[in-house]
Amino acid sequence: MIIEKVEANRLETGKLPEKVTDVGIDDNQYHLSFYIKKSEDEYEIWYGLGLGTSNIYSSKTKKWREEG
């Protein structure tokens, strides 16, 4: 859901939001997910899986990877 809203915002405005609240997502609602704007055209979404492991989505590669 976060990726869809961020991408819709990019199409509509031509730029990435600074934070998820800019696209109408309550940052308390997604306490296990984190949006990080890395540059003007790249971002990552981190989703905690527990025990120090996360899934990370890269807008550059459009793929998920697991770290931790």
Phi and psi in radians as a Rosetta constraint file:
Dihedral C 1 N 2 CA 2 C 2 CIRCULARHARMONIC -1.108 0.35
Dihedral N 2 CA 2 C 2 N 3 CIRCULARHARMONIC -0.797 0.35
Dihedral C 2 N 3 CA 3 C 3 CIRCULARHARMONIC -1.054 0.35
Dihedral N 3 CA 3 C 3 N 4 CIRCULARHARMONIC -0.780 0.35
Dihedral C 3 N 4 CA 4 C 4 CIRCULARHARMONIC -1.039 0.35
Dihedral N 4 CA 4 C 4 N 5 CIRCULARHARMONIC -0.759 0.35
Dihedral C 4 N 5 CA 5 C 5 CIRCULARHARMONIC -1.223 0.35
Dihedral N 5 CA 5 C 5 N 6 CIRCULARHARMONIC -0.687 0.35
Dihedral C 5 N 6 CA 6 C 6 CIRCULARHARMONIC -1.122 0.35
Dihedral N 6 CA 6 C 6 N 7 CIRCULARHARMONIC -0.778 0.35
Dihedral C 6 N 7 CA 7 C 7 CIRCULARHARMONIC -1.179 0.35
Dihedral N 7 CA 7 C 7 N 8 CIRCULARHARMONIC -0.663 0.35
Dihedral C 7 N 8 CA 8 C 8 CIRCULARHARMONIC -1.099 0.35
Dihedral N 8 CA 8 C 8 N 9 CIRCULARHARMONIC -0.703 0.35
Dihedral C 8 N 9 CA 9 C 9 CIRCULARHARMONIC -1.123 0.35
Dihedral N 9 CA 9 C 9 N 10 CIRCULARHARMONIC -0.709 0.35
Dihedral C 9 N 10 CA 10 C 10 CIRCULARHARMONIC -1.093 0.35
Dihedral N 10 CA 10 C 10 N 11 CIRCULARHARMONIC -0.737 0.35
Dihedral C 10 N 11 CA 11 C 11 CIRCULARHARMONIC -1.141 0.35
Dihedral N 11 CA 11 C 11 N 12 CIRCULARHARMONIC -0.708 0.35
Dihedral C 11 N 12 CA 12 C 12 CIRCULARHARMONIC -1.280 0.35
Dihedral N 12 CA 12 C 12 N 13 CIRCULARHARMONIC -0.746 0.35
Dihedral C 12 N 13 CA 13 C 13 CIRCULARHARMONIC -1.843 0.35
Dihedral N 13 CA 13 C 13 N 14 CIRCULARHARMONIC -0.294 0.35
Dihedral C 13 N 14 CA 14 C 14 CIRCULARHARMONIC 1.454 0.35
Dihedral N 14 CA 14 C 14 N 15 CIRCULARHARMONIC 0.137 0.35
Dihedral C 14 N 15 CA 15 C 15 CIRCULARHARMONIC -2.589 0.35
Dihedral N 15 CA 15 C 15 N 16 CIRCULARHARMONIC 2.864 0.35
Dihedral C 15 N 16 CA 16 C 16 CIRCULARHARMONIC -1.465 0.35
Dihedral N 16 CA 16 C 16 N 17 CIRCULARHARMONIC 2.569 0.35
Dihedral C 16 N 17 CA 17 C 17 CIRCULARHARMONIC -1.221 0.35
Dihedral N 17 CA 17 C 17 N 18 CIRCULARHARMONIC 2.669 0.35
Dihedral C 17 N 18 CA 18 C 18 CIRCULARHARMONIC -1.266 0.35
Dihedral N 18 CA 18 C 18 N 19 CIRCULARHARMONIC -0.632 0.35
Dihedral C 18 N 19 CA 19 C 19 CIRCULARHARMONIC -2.613 0.35
Dihedral N 19 CA 19 C 19 N 20 CIRCULARHARMONIC 2.860 0.35
Dihedral C 19 N 20 CA 20 C 20 CIRCULARHARMONIC -1.131 0.35
Dihedral N 20 CA 20 C 20 N 21 CIRCULARHARMONIC -0.451 0.35
Dihedral C 20 N 21 CA 21 C 21 CIRCULARHARMONIC -1.148 0.35
Dihedral N 21 CA 21 C 21 N 22 CIRCULARHARMONIC -0.371 0.35
Dihedral C 21 N 22 CA 22 C 22 CIRCULARHARMONIC -1.200 0.35
Dihedral N 22 CA 22 C 22 N 23 CIRCULARHARMONIC -0.311 0.35
Dihedral C 22 N 23 CA 23 C 23 CIRCULARHARMONIC -1.953 0.35
Dihedral N 23 CA 23 C 23 N 24 CIRCULARHARMONIC 0.309 0.35
Dihedral C 23 N 24 CA 24 C 24 CIRCULARHARMONIC 1.475 0.35
Dihedral N 24 CA 24 C 24 N 25 CIRCULARHARMONIC 0.290 0.35
Dihedral C 24 N 25 CA 25 C 25 CIRCULARHARMONIC -1.792 0.35
Dihedral N 25 CA 25 C 25 N 26 CIRCULARHARMONIC 2.225 0.35
Dihedral C 25 N 26 CA 26 C 26 CIRCULARHARMONIC -1.284 0.35
Dihedral N 26 CA 26 C 26 N 27 CIRCULARHARMONIC 2.040 0.35
Dihedral C 26 N 27 CA 27 C 27 CIRCULARHARMONIC -1.138 0.35
Dihedral N 27 CA 27 C 27 N 28 CIRCULARHARMONIC -0.286 0.35
Dihedral C 27 N 28 CA 28 C 28 CIRCULARHARMONIC -1.362 0.35
Dihedral N 28 CA 28 C 28 N 29 CIRCULARHARMONIC -0.442 0.35
Dihedral C 28 N 29 CA 29 C 29 CIRCULARHARMONIC -1.190 0.35
Dihedral N 29 CA 29 C 29 N 30 CIRCULARHARMONIC -0.531 0.35
Dihedral C 29 N 30 CA 30 C 30 CIRCULARHARMONIC -2.022 0.35
Dihedral N 30 CA 30 C 30 N 31 CIRCULARHARMONIC 0.992 0.35
Dihedral C 30 N 31 CA 31 C 31 CIRCULARHARMONIC -1.117 0.35
Dihedral N 31 CA 31 C 31 N 32 CIRCULARHARMONIC -0.306 0.35
Dihedral C 31 N 32 CA 32 C 32 CIRCULARHARMONIC -1.680 0.35
Dihedral N 32 CA 32 C 32 N 33 CIRCULARHARMONIC -0.065 0.35
Dihedral C 32 N 33 CA 33 C 33 CIRCULARHARMONIC -2.021 0.35
Dihedral N 33 CA 33 C 33 N 34 CIRCULARHARMONIC 2.499 0.35
Dihedral C 33 N 34 CA 34 C 34 CIRCULARHARMONIC -2.344 0.35
Dihedral N 34 CA 34 C 34 N 35 CIRCULARHARMONIC 2.340 0.35
Dihedral C 34 N 35 CA 35 C 35 CIRCULARHARMONIC -1.798 0.35
Dihedral N 35 CA 35 C 35 N 36 CIRCULARHARMONIC 2.275 0.35
Dihedral C 35 N 36 CA 36 C 36 CIRCULARHARMONIC -2.261 0.35
Dihedral N 36 CA 36 C 36 N 37 CIRCULARHARMONIC 2.038 0.35
Dihedral C 36 N 37 CA 37 C 37 CIRCULARHARMONIC -1.445 0.35
Dihedral N 37 CA 37 C 37 N 38 CIRCULARHARMONIC 1.965 0.35
Dihedral C 37 N 38 CA 38 C 38 CIRCULARHARMONIC -1.530 0.35
Dihedral N 38 CA 38 C 38 N 39 CIRCULARHARMONIC -0.539 0.35
Dihedral C 38 N 39 CA 39 C 39 CIRCULARHARMONIC -2.767 0.35
Dihedral N 39 CA 39 C 39 N 40 CIRCULARHARMONIC -3.040 0.35
Dihedral C 39 N 40 CA 40 C 40 CIRCULARHARMONIC -1.166 0.35
Dihedral N 40 CA 40 C 40 N 41 CIRCULARHARMONIC -0.327 0.35
Dihedral C 40 N 41 CA 41 C 41 CIRCULARHARMONIC -2.308 0.35
Dihedral N 41 CA 41 C 41 N 42 CIRCULARHARMONIC 0.315 0.35
Dihedral C 41 N 42 CA 42 C 42 CIRCULARHARMONIC -2.509 0.35
Dihedral N 42 CA 42 C 42 N 43 CIRCULARHARMONIC 2.461 0.35
Dihedral C 42 N 43 CA 43 C 43 CIRCULARHARMONIC -2.540 0.35
Dihedral N 43 CA 43 C 43 N 44 CIRCULARHARMONIC 2.910 0.35
Dihedral C 43 N 44 CA 44 C 44 CIRCULARHARMONIC -2.313 0.35
Dihedral N 44 CA 44 C 44 N 45 CIRCULARHARMONIC 2.613 0.35
Dihedral C 44 N 45 CA 45 C 45 CIRCULARHARMONIC -2.053 0.35
Dihedral N 45 CA 45 C 45 N 46 CIRCULARHARMONIC 2.175 0.35
Dihedral C 45 N 46 CA 46 C 46 CIRCULARHARMONIC -1.856 0.35
Dihedral N 46 CA 46 C 46 N 47 CIRCULARHARMONIC 2.338 0.35
Dihedral C 46 N 47 CA 47 C 47 CIRCULARHARMONIC -2.252 0.35
Dihedral N 47 CA 47 C 47 N 48 CIRCULARHARMONIC 2.034 0.35
Dihedral C 47 N 48 CA 48 C 48 CIRCULARHARMONIC -1.260 0.35
Dihedral N 48 CA 48 C 48 N 49 CIRCULARHARMONIC 2.267 0.35
Dihedral C 48 N 49 CA 49 C 49 CIRCULARHARMONIC -1.747 0.35
Dihedral N 49 CA 49 C 49 N 50 CIRCULARHARMONIC -0.181 0.35
Dihedral C 49 N 50 CA 50 C 50 CIRCULARHARMONIC 1.792 0.35
Dihedral N 50 CA 50 C 50 N 51 CIRCULARHARMONIC 2.764 0.35
Dihedral C 50 N 51 CA 51 C 51 CIRCULARHARMONIC 0.927 0.35
Dihedral N 51 CA 51 C 51 N 52 CIRCULARHARMONIC 0.681 0.35
Dihedral C 51 N 52 CA 52 C 52 CIRCULARHARMONIC 1.324 0.35
Dihedral N 52 CA 52 C 52 N 53 CIRCULARHARMONIC 0.219 0.35
Dihedral C 52 N 53 CA 53 C 53 CIRCULARHARMONIC -1.915 0.35
Dihedral N 53 CA 53 C 53 N 54 CIRCULARHARMONIC 2.421 0.35
Dihedral C 53 N 54 CA 54 C 54 CIRCULARHARMONIC -2.343 0.35
Dihedral N 54 CA 54 C 54 N 55 CIRCULARHARMONIC 2.618 0.35
Dihedral C 54 N 55 CA 55 C 55 CIRCULARHARMONIC -1.691 0.35
Dihedral N 55 CA 55 C 55 N 56 CIRCULARHARMONIC 2.370 0.35
Dihedral C 55 N 56 CA 56 C 56 CIRCULARHARMONIC -2.233 0.35
Dihedral N 56 CA 56 C 56 N 57 CIRCULARHARMONIC 2.199 0.35
Dihedral C 56 N 57 CA 57 C 57 CIRCULARHARMONIC -1.740 0.35
Dihedral N 57 CA 57 C 57 N 58 CIRCULARHARMONIC 2.279 0.35
Dihedral C 57 N 58 CA 58 C 58 CIRCULARHARMONIC -1.900 0.35
Dihedral N 58 CA 58 C 58 N 59 CIRCULARHARMONIC 2.172 0.35
Dihedral C 58 N 59 CA 59 C 59 CIRCULARHARMONIC -1.214 0.35
Dihedral N 59 CA 59 C 59 N 60 CIRCULARHARMONIC -0.382 0.35
Dihedral C 59 N 60 CA 60 C 60 CIRCULARHARMONIC -1.199 0.35
Dihedral N 60 CA 60 C 60 N 61 CIRCULARHARMONIC -0.796 0.35
Dihedral C 60 N 61 CA 61 C 61 CIRCULARHARMONIC -1.667 0.35
Dihedral N 61 CA 61 C 61 N 62 CIRCULARHARMONIC -0.297 0.35
Dihedral C 61 N 62 CA 62 C 62 CIRCULARHARMONIC 1.017 0.35
Dihedral N 62 CA 62 C 62 N 63 CIRCULARHARMONIC 0.613 0.35
Dihedral C 62 N 63 CA 63 C 63 CIRCULARHARMONIC -2.319 0.35
Dihedral N 63 CA 63 C 63 N 64 CIRCULARHARMONIC 2.755 0.35
Dihedral C 63 N 64 CA 64 C 64 CIRCULARHARMONIC -1.681 0.35
Dihedral N 64 CA 64 C 64 N 65 CIRCULARHARMONIC 2.556 0.35
Dihedral C 64 N 65 CA 65 C 65 CIRCULARHARMONIC -2.391 0.35
Dihedral N 65 CA 65 C 65 N 66 CIRCULARHARMONIC 2.707 0.35
Dihedral C 65 N 66 CA 66 C 66 CIRCULARHARMONIC -1.855 0.35
Dihedral N 66 CA 66 C 66 N 67 CIRCULARHARMONIC 2.354 0.35
Dihedral C 66 N 67 CA 67 C 67 CIRCULARHARMONIC -2.328 0.35
Dihedral N 67 CA 67 C 67 N 68 CIRCULARHARMONIC 2.690 0.35
